[in-house]
Amino acid sequence: MPDSTLDRSFGFIIHDVSRLLRKRFDRRAHSVGLTRAQWSVIAHLHRNEGVNQSTLAELMDVQKITLARLVDRLEEDGWVQRRPDPDDRRANRLYLTDKVAPMWGRMRELARDVFAEALDGLPPVDQERLIDWLLAVKRNLAAPDRGAAALAPIPLPGSTGD
């Protein structure tokens, strides 16, 4: 018998909404010729241009080797450029090329369309509230873990608690 409490589980809802947004965006963005992963690299670089690959991998929460492959492909296709790091001769910094500018507006337009579809039926004031609430949740989770040290292990049923 399905557990209907999961239908209203915060974690499951956030996960499902995120997955569905990604799928919808993928379908729409296919015409531009970039994968969602490539678009994500470009979007992160747009916000943090000039970072090195290690920093970008950390920001994106991906493995360094995964990011290296994505950057290799984006560099081959002329979207990204590696430049020597003036402070570390072993490292490179990542920059967007001029090829990104005309595509950036189109991708932002696609994102706005997907978000508008996702929020359809919610009054604008509630859309703003939802964004504010999600930002508050993000701040809470980005802050240092306040309760981990104070939490005692929970004994499992049948255990002696030792």
Protein Blocks (a to p, Z undefined) as FASTA:
>chain_A
ZZfklmmgmklmmmmmmmmmmmmmmmmmmmnopafklmmmmmmmmmmghiafklmmmmno
pafklmmmmmmmmmmnopaccdddfklmkbccddddfklmmmmmmmmmmmmmmmmmmmgo
iafklmmmmmmmmmmmmmmmmpccfklmmpccdddehiaoZZ
